[in-house]
Amino acid sequence: MSPTSPAPEAARAPATRGGLATLGPGALKLRAALDGVFTQWGIEAGADPVQYPPLMRVEDLHRLDYFQNFPHLAILGAALTEEAAPEYATGGPRQPTLPAGHLTEAAYALPSAACYNVYLDLAGRTLTDGPHMVTTVATCFRRETHYDGLRRLLGFSMREIVCVGGRDEVLEHLQTFRKKVSGYLTELGLPVEIQAATDPFFDASAGRALMAQLFPVKEEFVFDGSLAIGSLNFHRNFFGERCDIRTADGEPAFTGCVAFGLERWISALTTHLGLTEAELADHVLAVGRP
């Protein structure tokens, strides 16, 4: 093959290393098609498309009890200290990791879910015009015990459609999308089961985790018995209380979201349907049209 020849299709297939994925043209086309369908669903439901910052402030995550519940997932951002920087600039040690003593204190974290910024952005607001809907996508990061191709990644794409409002409004939002996603999966020909689930709390005996087990507030669309490609999440009024978001009657708002792990959808579709990524992108769009 000459240096200018295009790479064979096999070379462009998604590749992962240490939980980080490289997507070629076909996978990118399929991801864009999936995200286009989900984004349009959100817009049709009345959601505003919003893009949030790529980093979150540690002080904001403390407000949400993030480190209390999910310290094992957190990935933080830090810089080289002023003292250490010259050592590297002059060709200092080239190690696979940087010593903690060479780093500044971490004031920022990489998001592990797309919806946290929605609630922080609404902090202190009163929703006088009914429920507030947002759809957003983020590159999310989670420190896991292991990684597995596109099924479980350190960095991945998450599209969410979020509803903030009264209890009944949020539950209606989740029920609507439960039916919508289920119908779409049936038309695509991708078999899944809807299973009750809990978020991966650090301590399984913690009060919040126990409450989630007794009163399930999370359902997942599970492919092949083990791969959750999407979820429905009812947070009750937790974020409304923590972020002081209130409904018109002055009560803390309830929140709920439907979330899609885009790379997981790619994995499930390519595994089950036996089509090329380009064919799958066309299929995804054709089935997703009104």
C-alpha positions as CSV (number, residue, x, y, z in Angstrom):
1,M,0.0,0.0,0.0
2,S,1.4,3.4,-0.9
3,P,1.7,6.1,1.7
4,T,-1.2,8.0,0.0
5,S,-3.5,5.1,-0.3
6,P,-6.6,5.2,2.0
7,A,-6.5,2.9,5.0
8,P,-8.6,-0.3,4.6
9,E,-12.0,-0.3,6.3
10,A,-10.8,-2.6,9.0
11,A,-8.2,-0.1,10.1
12,R,-10.9,2.5,10.6
13,A,-12.9,0.4,13.0
14,P,-13.3,1.7,16.5
15,A,-10.1,0.9,18.6
16,T,-9.8,1.2,22.3
17,R,-6.8,1.5,24.6
18,G,-7.1,1.8,28.4
19,G,-10.8,2.8,28.1
20,L,-10.2,5.5,25.5
21,A,-11.8,5.0,22.0
22,T,-10.7,6.1,18.6
23,L,-13.7,6.2,16.2
24,G,-13.3,6.1,12.5
25,P,-15.5,7.7,9.8
26,G,-18.1,4.9,9.9
27,A,-18.5,5.0,13.7
28,L,-18.6,8.8,13.7
29,K,-21.4,8.7,11.1
30,L,-23.4,6.3,13.2
31,R,-22.8,8.2,16.4
32,A,-23.9,11.4,14.7
33,A,-27.1,9.7,13.4
34,L,-28.0,8.4,16.8
35,D,-27.3,11.7,18.5
36,G,-29.4,13.5,15.8
37,V,-32.4,11.3,16.5
38,F,-32.1,11.7,20.3
39,T,-31.6,15.5,20.0
40,Q,-34.6,15.8,17.8
41,W,-36.7,13.9,20.3
42,G,-35.7,16.4,23.0
43,I,-36.5,19.4,20.8
44,E,-39.9,17.9,19.9
45,A,-40.6,17.5,23.6
46,G,-39.9,21.1,24.2
47,A,-36.2,20.9,25.4
48,D,-33.7,23.6,24.7
49,P,-30.4,22.4,23.3
50,V,-27.6,23.6,25.6
51,Q,-23.9,23.1,25.6
52,Y,-22.2,23.3,29.0
53,P,-18.5,23.7,29.9
54,P,-16.2,20.6,29.6
55,L,-15.1,20.8,33.2
56,M,-17.0,21.1,36.5
57,R,-15.9,23.0,39.6
58,V,-15.2,20.8,42.6
59,E,-17.0,23.2,44.9
60,D,-20.2,22.7,42.7
61,L,-19.9,18.9,42.9
62,H,-19.6,19.1,46.7
63,R,-23.0,20.9,46.6
64,L,-24.4,17.8,45.0
65,D,-22.8,15.3,47.4
66,Y,-20.9,13.9,44.5
67,F,-17.7,12.9,46.3
68,Q,-19.8,11.5,49.2
69,N,-21.5,9.1,46.8
70,F,-19.2,8.6,43.9
71,P,-15.5,9.1,44.9
72,H,-14.5,6.0,43.1
73,L,-15.7,7.4,39.7
74,A,-14.1,10.9,40.0
75,I,-11.4,12.0,37.7
76,L,-9.9,15.4,38.5
77,G,-8.0,18.0,36.6
78,A,-4.8,19.6,37.8
79,A,-1.8,21.5,36.4
80,L,1.9,21.3,37.0
81,T,3.0,23.5,39.8
82,E,5.1,26.6,39.1
83,E,8.1,24.8,40.8
84,A,7.8,21.6,38.8
85,A,7.1,23.2,35.4
86,P,10.7,24.3,34.7
87,E,11.9,20.7,35.4
88,Y,9.8,19.4,32.5
89,A,10.5,22.3,30.2
90,T,14.2,21.5,30.3
91,G,13.7,17.8,29.5
92,G,13.0,16.4,32.9
93,P,11.7,12.9,33.8
94,R,9.4,11.3,31.2
95,Q,7.3,9.0,33.2
96,P,3.9,7.3,32.4
97,T,2.4,9.2,35.3
98,L,3.1,12.6,36.9
99,P,3.9,12.6,40.7
100,A,1.2,14.1,42.8
101,G,3.8,16.4,44.4
102,H,4.3,18.0,41.0
103,L,0.6,18.9,40.6
104,T,-1.5,21.8,41.9
105,E,-4.6,21.2,44.0
106,A,-7.5,20.1,41.8
107,A,-10.3,22.7,41.6
108,Y,-11.9,21.1,38.6
109,A,-13.3,17.6,37.7
110,L,-14.3,15.9,34.5
111,P,-18.1,15.3,34.4
112,S,-19.3,11.7,34.9
113,A,-22.8,12.6,33.7
114,A,-24.2,15.2,31.4
115,C,-27.1,16.4,33.5
116,Y,-25.3,17.8,36.6
117,N,-24.6,21.1,34.8
118,V,-28.3,21.5,34.0
119,Y,-29.3,21.7,37.7
120,L,-26.3,23.9,38.6
121,D,-27.2,26.3,35.8
122,L,-30.8,26.6,37.2
123,A,-29.6,27.2,40.8
124,G,-31.7,29.8,42.6
125,R,-34.4,29.8,39.9
126,T,-38.2,29.6,40.3
127,L,-39.9,27.9,37.4
128,T,-42.9,30.2,36.8
129,D,-43.7,28.9,33.3
130,G,-44.1,25.2,34.0
131,P,-41.4,22.5,33.6
132,H,-38.0,23.4,32.2
133,M,-36.6,21.0,29.6
134,V,-33.0,20.8,28.4
135,T,-31.2,18.4,26.1
136,T,-27.4,18.3,26.2
137,V,-24.5,16.1,25.2
138,A,-21.2,15.7,27.0
139,T,-18.0,13.7,26.9
140,C,-18.2,12.0,30.3
141,F,-15.5,10.2,32.3
142,R,-15.7,7.5,34.9
143,R,-12.9,5.6,36.6
144,E,-13.9,2.0,36.4
145,T,-12.4,-1.3,37.7
146,H,-12.0,-2.5,34.1
147,Y,-12.8,-1.4,30.5
148,D,-14.3,-3.4,27.7
149,G,-14.2,-2.1,24.1
150,L,-17.1,0.3,23.5
151,R,-19.2,-1.4,26.1
152,R,-17.3,0.2,29.0
153,L,-15.1,3.3,28.5
154,L,-13.1,5.7,30.6
155,G,-14.3,8.5,28.3
156,F,-17.6,8.3,26.4
157,S,-20.4,10.4,24.9
158,M,-23.7,10.9,26.8
159,R,-26.8,12.6,25.4
160,E,-29.5,13.5,27.9
161,I,-33.0,14.9,27.8
162,V,-33.7,16.5,31.2
163,C,-37.0,17.6,32.8
164,V,-37.1,19.9,35.9
165,G,-40.6,20.7,37.3
166,G,-43.3,19.2,39.4
167,R,-43.4,15.5,40.4
168,D,-46.1,14.6,38.0
169,E,-44.5,16.5,35.1
170,V,-41.2,14.7,35.6
171,L,-42.8,11.3,35.9
172,E,-44.8,11.9,32.7
173,H,-41.6,12.9,31.0
174,L,-40.0,9.6,32.0
175,Q,-43.0,7.5,31.1
176,T,-43.2,9.2,27.6
177,F,-39.6,8.4,26.9
178,R,-39.9,4.9,28.3
179,K,-42.5,4.2,25.6
180,K,-40.7,6.1,22.9
181,V,-37.3,4.4,23.4
182,S,-38.9,1.0,23.7
183,G,-40.8,1.5,20.4
184,Y,-37.7,2.8,18.6
185,L,-35.7,-0.2,19.7
186,T,-38.4,-2.6,18.5
187,E,-38.4,-0.9,15.1
188,L,-34.6,-1.0,14.9
189,G,-34.7,-4.7,15.7
190,L,-32.5,-4.4,18.7
191,P,-33.8,-6.6,21.6
192,V,-33.4,-5.1,25.1
193,E,-34.9,-5.6,28.6
194,I,-35.9,-2.8,30.9
195,Q,-34.4,-3.5,34.3
196,A,-34.6,-1.7,37.6
197,A,-31.1,-0.5,38.6
198,T,-29.2,1.7,41.0
199,D,-26.4,4.1,40.5
200,P,-22.9,2.8,41.5
201,F,-22.8,4.3,45.0
202,F,-19.5,4.0,46.8
203,D,-20.9,2.4,49.9
204,A,-23.7,0.0,49.3
205,S,-24.9,0.4,52.8
206,A,-25.2,4.2,52.6
207,G,-28.6,5.7,53.3
208,R,-29.0,7.1,49.8
209,A,-28.1,3.7,48.2
210,L,-30.4,1.8,50.5
211,M,-33.2,4.2,49.6
212,A,-32.6,3.6,45.9
213,Q,-32.8,-0.2,46.5
214,L,-36.1,0.1,48.4
215,F,-37.7,2.5,46.0
216,P,-36.2,2.0,42.5
217,V,-35.8,5.4,40.7
218,K,-33.6,4.2,37.8
219,E,-34.4,1.9,34.9
220,E,-32.0,0.8,32.2
221,F,-32.4,-0.4,28.7
222,V,-30.2,-3.5,28.8
223,F,-28.9,-5.3,25.7
224,D,-27.6,-8.8,25.8
225,G,-28.3,-9.2,29.5
226,S,-25.4,-6.9,30.6
227,L,-25.0,-3.8,28.5
228,A,-27.0,-0.8,29.6
229,I,-27.3,1.5,26.5
230,G,-29.7,4.0,28.1
231,S,-31.5,4.8,31.3
232,L,-34.4,6.6,32.9
233,N,-33.6,8.4,36.1
234,F,-35.9,10.0,38.6
235,H,-34.0,12.0,41.2
236,R,-37.1,13.0,43.2
237,N,-36.5,16.6,44.6
238,F,-32.8,16.0,45.5
239,F,-31.3,18.4,43.0
240,G,-34.2,20.9,43.4
241,E,-33.3,21.1,47.1
242,R,-29.5,21.2,46.7
243,C,-29.6,23.8,44.0
244,D,-32.6,25.7,45.3
245,I,-34.7,25.2,42.2
246,R,-38.4,25.8,42.9
247,T,-41.7,25.3,41.1
248,A,-44.3,28.1,40.9
249,D,-45.8,27.0,44.2
250,G,-42.4,27.5,46.0
251,E,-41.7,23.8,46.5
252,P,-38.3,22.3,45.5
253,A,-38.4,21.0,41.9
254,F,-38.3,17.4,41.0
255,T,-35.9,16.3,38.2
256,G,-35.6,13.4,35.8
257,C,-33.6,12.5,32.7
258,V,-33.4,10.0,29.9
259,A,-29.7,9.2,29.1
260,F,-28.1,7.6,26.1
261,G,-24.6,6.2,26.0
262,L,-23.8,6.7,22.3
263,E,-20.8,4.4,22.1
264,R,-22.7,1.6,23.8
265,W,-25.5,2.0,21.2
266,I,-22.8,1.6,18.5
267,S,-21.5,-1.5,20.2
268,A,-25.0,-3.1,20.5
269,L,-26.1,-2.2,17.0
270,T,-22.9,-3.5,15.3
271,T,-22.9,-6.6,17.4
272,H,-26.5,-7.6,16.7
273,L,-27.6,-6.4,13.3
274,G,-24.7,-7.4,11.2
275,L,-24.7,-4.2,9.1
276,T,-21.9,-1.8,8.3
277,E,-21.7,1.3,10.3
278,A,-22.8,3.4,7.3
279,E,-25.8,1.1,6.7
280,L,-26.7,1.3,10.4
281,A,-26.6,5.1,10.3
282,D,-29.1,5.1,7.4
283,H,-31.2,2.6,9.3
284,V,-31.1,4.6,12.5
285,L,-32.2,7.8,10.7
286,A,-34.9,6.0,8.7
287,V,-36.5,4.5,11.7
288,G,-36.2,7.7,13.7
289,R,-38.1,9.9,11.2
290,P,-41.6,10.9,12.4
